[in-house]
Amino acid sequence: MGPFDAADYGRMAVITDPQGATFCIWQAKKNIGIHVHGEPNSLGWTQLNAKDTSVAKTFYTSLIGWKTQEDLMPGQQDAYTTWLKADGPAGGMMAMPPGTPAPSSWLPYFSVTSVDDSARKAASLGAQTFVPPTDIPGTGRFAVFADPQGASFAIVTFTKPM
């Protein structure tokens, strides 16, 4: 969807990247956007799950101007890409397993104080668990779900600031 005004709050557009991941861009007017980030019960991280990480790197670094940092993931052959803005991390990217029957997509991670407690609560409210509570060595703990309407999201508790 091309650029449009959201009342007098801001201007936005909806974009689908070359691999099918949809996202929005925002130009602030009265509403600058997110005020709280990384604190419990707020957006904590965003991750692009990409079919082809090299295509995604070229697209997002060219469009948004992000830099990238590559880190090896324990037990994985592929590196984890951290998107970097001028003042620090902007999110991350990892390769989707070959043959995954879904397009690339962005996954929001909500910060919580306890992944295990929040995972139990999500399940009791009808969420479908895709990845049960799992440790990320040296980073924290996370889980991935679909809400009762099918929207995917993750929860995370970081052991170090992001």
N, C-alpha and C positions, 0 to 999 in steps of 0.2 A: 504494500500500500504506500503510495507516494506521500510526501510530507503533508501534514495537516495540523491545524491548531487544535489543542485540547483546551477549549474555552480560553481563558487568559492565563492558564497554568503553565503552558509550554507548547512547544511544537515537536511533533514526533513523526517517525516513519517506521514502517514494518518492513524488514528486509529478510530475504532468504539467501543464505550464502551459496556458493557453487556446489556444495554437497548436500544441500537441503535443510540445514539448520536455520531455524527462524529466530530472529531477535528484533528488538526495537532500539532505536536511537532516540535520544531526548535532548532538546534544546530548551533550557529552563527559561521561564518567565517568572510568574509569581511562585511557582513550586520548583525549588532547586533539585528536588528528587530525594534520594535516600539521605536521611540524617544520621541514622544509627547503623553501624556495620560491625560485625564480628562480636557483638555482645550477645549474651544469652537471649534467645527468643527474637533474634533479628537475622537478616541475611548475613551469612558468614563467608561464603565462597561461591563462585560460579565456575563451572567446568564444561568445556566443550568436549563431547565424545565424538571423535571424528573418524570417518572412514579413511581419509588420507591426510595425515598430519602435515605433510609438506605443502599440500594445496591450501590447507587452512592457515598455515603460518604465513604464506605469501599473501593471502587475502586479508587477514586481520592486521598484519603489520603494515600493509599498504593503506588500508582503509582508516584504521584508527591510530596508527603510529606506534603501536606497542612494540616493545623489544621482547625477546624471549630468553629464557634460561632453561637448559636441559639438565635433568637429574635422573639418574638411573633409579628405577623402582625395584625394591627388593624382590627377588624371585621372578622378575620379568625381563624380557629381552628389549622391550621398547622403553625409551626414556619418557619421563613425565615432563611436559612443557609448562612452565609458569609464564603467564603473560605479565609483562612488567610495564607499568606506567612510570612517569617521572618520580613519583614519591613512593614507589614500592609495588608489590604484587597487585594485579588486577583480576586474577583468576588463574585457571589452569586448563590444560588440554591433555587428553590421552587418546591413544588409538583404540578404536573399537575392534573386537576380535573379528578376523576375516570371516566373511559369510554371514555376519549379523544382518537379519532381514529388516532393518530399520534405517532410516536416514540418519545422518549426523544430527546431533541435538545438543542444546545447552541444558545443563542440569543445575538448578539452584540448591545450595546447601544452607540449611538453617542452623545456626549455632544453638546448642542446648547445653545445659549443665550436666546432664547424664544421658548418653546415647541409649543405654540399656533401658532406663526408665521411660524415655520418650518413645523408644521402639515398642515397648509393651503397650503404651497408651495409644500409639498410632494403630497397632493391630486391633486393639479393643474398639477403636472407632471405625474399623472397616478398611484400613489400608492393606494393600497387598505387599508383602515383603519380597523385594528382588534380591537384596544383599543384607543378610542379618548383621547385627552389630559386629564390627570387625576392626581390629587394630591396624593402624598405618604406622609401622615402625618409625620412631623419631618424629612423628607428626601429630597423632591423636587417634581418635576412634570415630567410625562413621557407620551409617546404614542407609540403604536406598529403598524407596517405596513408590507405590502408586496410590494416590488418594482414591476414595470411592468413585470419583468421576473419571479416573484413569490418568490424571496428571502425575508425572514423575517428579520426585523431589528426594533430597537426601538430608540427613541430619548429621551434625559433626560436633565434636568437642576437640579442640586443638590443645596439645600439650605445650605448644610454643606459639607466640603471636605470629599471625600471618600478615 
